[in-house]
Amino acid sequence: MIEQFKYHLRNIITFRYFSIFSTNLFLIFGCQRSGTTLLLSILNAHPQITCVDETEFPSPYPFPSAQRLAVNKITNHYLCFKMLEHSHKLDFLKKFYPHAKILWPLRNPDSTISSMLSLVNSQGDWIDRCVIQEIERLKPFFGQELENRNLSELSKIELAAIYWLYKNQYPTWLKNNGFQVLEFKYEEVIQNQKEMLGKITNFLEIKWSDDLLNFYKKNLGKSLAGGTRTDRPINTAIASNLQAEFNSEEIQKINLIFQPLMQKYSYTAL
């Protein structure tokens, strides 16, 4: 009861219930290791956009207040928040940010899983620490289909493949609930930067800026989530890079898991 009271009081104080201002908010969602941090770095170079990474949120309650969004609307400025772990909060987003546009980069599953396996920091291995929790967050949307999978018996690679499969089906839920979602391939951002960023700015309804192509010259030099540097140009060689090697048995297992979605996005299996 006390927590519920605090929840509503906080929303009243921050005018969060005035959802009309969410037109000046973009959200970057997606699967881990799919180029979301790179996208954030690029957009942050645009003179009309301020981007906030998940590692930079000021509090455990990161979504912006209506006051901040209202000021941005007056000044014709936009906020872009990258918050992968909050994308499942569908009812919350519908209530407070129904007009926010959502960017959803999608990356070749083999490269994504390989990158997940290589993501180790001071807290440990990302898959060991987080992937089951991320899958659990998707159960309300995929119900019995996910319940039937015995996650405790699966390998790290299989868990990562399941996460990729279901996480990248979630945009359908967002669209069915009224959100504007732009899905696009991470590889297209890498290989056809200007063309793809043009599509993104058109979707966001903001003017093109050449600063997007020179983002690494505009950003302050720092590391964001996963060690991505904000002041380095795009490395075109990393689009399909495999940082971890898969044996034939592993390839067979993961291809079996995400084959249907690979076909939808015209990805080729290993």
C-alpha angles and dihedrals in degrees: 000000000000092000090049090051091049090049094055094040091054091050091050093048092051093042087235091154091071093090094170089087092063089090086087094055128090122188126204111209132162145108120316114269094020100119097272093133092048089051090051091052092050095048092046089066091063110103092227098049133075113193127202122198123214090248091057102053111133096222144002086271100062105166112109124254123245090246091062092045091047092054089050091051091053092049094042091242129137137215121217118193124189106205112153096167092055098051092097092063091097099156091048092050092047092051101046108018107029094143097050114119118227129216116202117186116194125200133196104278095228092054091043094053092044089054092047090054090053094049104105124146139160090294092055138246113354095216093050092047104038120010099084090048090051091050091048089056089060096052095091088062102040098031117171093014090066095033089062091062115089098217095183091065097051128097123243091256093051091048091051090050092051091049091051091048098051099033090056091051091056095084087074089064091049092050093046088055094055103266123137106233128182112201116192140157120265087215090061091055089052098044103031101028102163095042094048095043088050089057090049095051090047090052091048090046094231129131120265117257126191086216086082090067091047096041093134090061093050101045127082111250109258142123120252132188114330092013096287111160119223094207101055126092122240114282104218091198093068099066095096098013116146110208093180128045121232124208121223094263092052092048091052092050098048094042088054091053101050103024096113094054092042089059092049091057096036095244118156120229121237 
